[in-house]
Amino acid sequence: MEIGHQITKLSWKYRIVLGFFIGFLFAGGLSLIDYLLDGAFQSFNSYLFQGLFMAVFITIGFSYSIQKFGTKHASKLAKSIIPTLTENESIEVEGSANLFRGIEGVGGKLFLTNKKIIFKSHKLNIQKGQTTIFYKDITQITKRKTAKLLNNGIRITTNNKNEFDFVVNEREKWIEALNKKRTF
């Protein structure tokens, strides 16, 4: 069973709102930099033009290129992630995930096997490798917000007080699958 491998397609409404929000922040950042560096501002029309240009670029150019080229490469990268399994171990659930190791959100895949949880990073991370959590060691599974905003995080706490913070798609399905595997 796979969870969280689908690519989310953004609606044009969302792209436009996001583009203009980023354009507004871009123009505001430029004006702040101008003020801090030399105490003067450019004309309002100059900031408006630069902000609109950034909004159009983000709305059309960036989102199109990510959707066109990113999907192909992301799926190829995901297929290359294969965990190291022990004898008589098999993968039952898998999906894209991030695991926070310090301040780095390490990208990779999360696997639930018949014996344990495995997170395996992809090759584009600074911190690479495989993290293993045995079901018998789990004391708590909690929902968490990523960056205190997004409802896509799971925290797994083990009996030695280690905390593993994951970012996943379809969080409820992951929690349900984890609770079925966990031993109390």
C-alpha positions as CSV (number, residue, x, y, z in Angstrom):
1,M,0.0,0.0,0.0
2,E,1.3,3.4,-0.9
3,I,0.4,6.6,0.9
4,G,1.3,10.1,-0.2
5,H,2.9,9.6,-3.6
6,Q,0.5,11.7,-5.6
7,I,1.6,15.1,-6.9
8,T,-0.8,17.9,-5.7
9,K,-1.9,20.0,-8.7
10,L,-2.4,23.6,-7.8
11,S,-5.5,25.4,-9.0
12,W,-5.0,28.6,-11.0
13,K,-6.7,30.6,-8.3
14,Y,-4.2,29.3,-5.7
15,R,-1.3,30.1,-8.1
16,I,-2.4,33.6,-8.7
17,V,-3.0,34.4,-5.0
18,L,0.4,32.9,-4.1
19,G,2.1,34.8,-7.0
20,F,0.7,38.1,-5.9
21,F,1.5,37.5,-2.3
22,I,5.1,36.7,-3.1
23,G,5.2,39.7,-5.5
24,F,3.9,42.0,-2.7
25,L,6.5,40.6,-0.3
26,F,9.2,41.0,-2.9
27,A,8.3,44.6,-3.6
28,G,8.1,45.3,0.2
29,G,11.5,43.6,0.7
30,L,13.1,45.7,-2.0
31,S,11.8,49.0,-0.6
32,L,13.0,48.0,2.9
33,I,16.5,47.2,1.5
34,D,16.6,50.5,-0.3
35,Y,15.6,52.4,2.8
36,L,18.1,50.5,5.0
37,L,21.0,50.9,2.6
38,D,20.7,54.5,1.5
39,G,17.7,55.9,3.3
40,A,15.8,56.6,0.0
41,F,13.0,55.0,-1.9
42,Q,12.5,54.4,-5.6
43,S,9.3,55.5,-7.1
44,F,6.1,53.7,-6.2
45,N,5.7,52.6,-9.9
46,S,9.1,51.0,-9.8
47,Y,8.2,48.8,-6.9
48,L,4.8,48.1,-8.4
49,F,6.4,47.0,-11.7
50,Q,9.0,44.8,-10.0
51,G,6.3,43.2,-7.7
52,L,4.0,42.5,-10.6
53,F,6.9,41.0,-12.6
54,M,7.7,38.7,-9.7
55,A,4.0,37.8,-9.3
56,V,3.7,36.8,-13.0
57,F,7.0,34.9,-12.9
58,I,5.9,32.9,-9.9
59,T,2.3,32.4,-11.1
60,I,3.2,31.2,-14.6
61,G,6.9,30.5,-15.1
62,F,7.9,28.9,-11.8
63,S,4.8,26.9,-11.2
64,Y,4.8,25.6,-14.8
65,S,8.4,24.6,-14.8
66,I,8.0,22.8,-11.4
67,Q,5.0,20.9,-12.6
68,K,6.5,20.1,-16.0
69,F,10.0,19.1,-14.9
70,G,9.8,18.5,-11.2
71,T,7.2,15.7,-11.4
72,K,9.4,13.6,-13.7
73,H,12.5,13.9,-11.6
74,A,10.7,13.6,-8.2
75,S,9.1,10.3,-9.2
76,K,12.5,9.0,-10.6
77,L,14.2,10.0,-7.3
78,A,11.4,8.3,-5.2
79,K,11.8,5.1,-7.1
80,S,15.5,5.0,-6.3
81,I,14.9,4.9,-2.6
82,I,15.2,1.3,-1.4
83,P,15.6,0.5,2.3
84,T,17.9,-2.1,3.8
85,L,15.6,-4.9,5.1
86,T,16.4,-7.8,7.4
87,E,15.7,-11.5,6.6
88,N,11.9,-12.2,6.4
89,E,11.1,-8.5,6.4
90,S,8.7,-7.1,3.9
91,I,7.4,-3.6,3.1
92,E,3.7,-3.2,3.8
93,V,3.2,0.6,3.6
94,E,5.4,3.3,1.9
95,G,5.2,6.9,1.0
96,S,7.1,10.2,0.6
97,A,8.1,11.9,3.8
98,N,10.5,14.2,5.4
99,L,12.3,13.6,8.8
100,F,13.7,16.5,10.8
101,R,17.3,15.8,11.8
102,G,18.2,18.9,13.7
103,I,17.2,21.9,11.5
104,E,17.3,20.0,8.2
105,G,14.1,18.5,6.9
106,V,15.6,15.4,5.2
107,G,13.6,14.2,2.2
108,G,13.0,10.6,1.5
109,K,10.5,7.8,2.0
110,L,8.8,6.3,5.0
111,F,8.3,2.5,5.1
112,L,6.2,0.4,7.5
113,T,7.4,-3.2,7.4
114,N,6.2,-6.2,9.2
115,K,8.9,-5.5,11.8
116,K,9.6,-1.8,12.1
117,I,9.4,1.7,10.7
118,I,12.1,2.7,8.3
119,F,12.9,6.2,7.0
120,K,15.4,6.2,4.1
121,S,16.7,9.6,2.7
122,H,17.2,10.3,-0.9
123,K,20.6,11.2,-2.3
124,L,20.1,15.0,-2.6
125,N,20.2,15.6,1.2
126,I,23.1,16.8,3.3
127,Q,22.3,14.2,6.0
128,K,21.8,10.8,4.3
129,G,21.0,7.4,5.6
130,Q,18.4,5.1,7.1
131,T,16.6,5.6,10.4
132,T,14.9,2.6,12.1
133,I,12.2,2.6,14.8
134,F,10.9,-0.7,16.2
135,Y,7.2,-0.8,16.9
136,K,7.8,-2.1,20.4
137,D,9.8,1.0,21.3
138,I,7.1,3.5,20.4
139,T,5.4,5.1,23.4
140,Q,3.4,7.8,21.7
141,I,2.3,9.0,18.2
142,T,1.0,12.5,18.1
143,K,-0.1,15.0,15.4
144,R,2.0,18.1,15.0
145,K,2.0,21.2,12.9
146,T,5.0,21.8,10.6
147,A,6.3,25.3,11.1
148,K,3.3,25.8,13.5
149,L,1.1,26.2,10.4
150,L,0.6,23.0,8.4
151,N,-1.3,20.0,9.7
152,N,1.0,17.4,8.1
153,G,3.3,16.4,10.9
154,I,3.6,13.3,13.0
155,R,5.8,13.0,16.1
156,I,6.9,9.5,17.2
157,T,8.2,9.3,20.7
158,T,10.2,6.2,21.8
159,N,10.7,4.7,25.3
160,N,14.2,6.2,25.5
161,K,12.6,9.7,25.0
162,N,13.8,10.2,21.4
163,E,11.4,12.2,19.2
164,F,11.1,11.7,15.5
165,D,9.3,14.5,13.6
166,F,8.0,13.5,10.2
167,V,6.2,15.5,7.5
168,V,3.8,13.3,5.5
169,N,0.9,13.6,3.1
170,E,-2.4,12.1,4.3
171,R,-1.4,12.2,7.9
172,E,-4.5,10.5,9.2
173,K,-3.8,7.4,7.1
174,W,-0.3,7.2,8.4
175,I,-1.4,7.5,12.0
176,E,-4.0,4.8,11.4
177,A,-1.4,2.5,9.8
178,L,1.1,3.2,12.6
179,N,-1.5,2.5,15.4
180,K,-2.3,-0.9,13.8
181,K,1.4,-1.9,13.8
182,R,2.2,-0.5,17.3
183,T,2.4,-2.8,20.3
184,F,1.3,-1.5,23.7
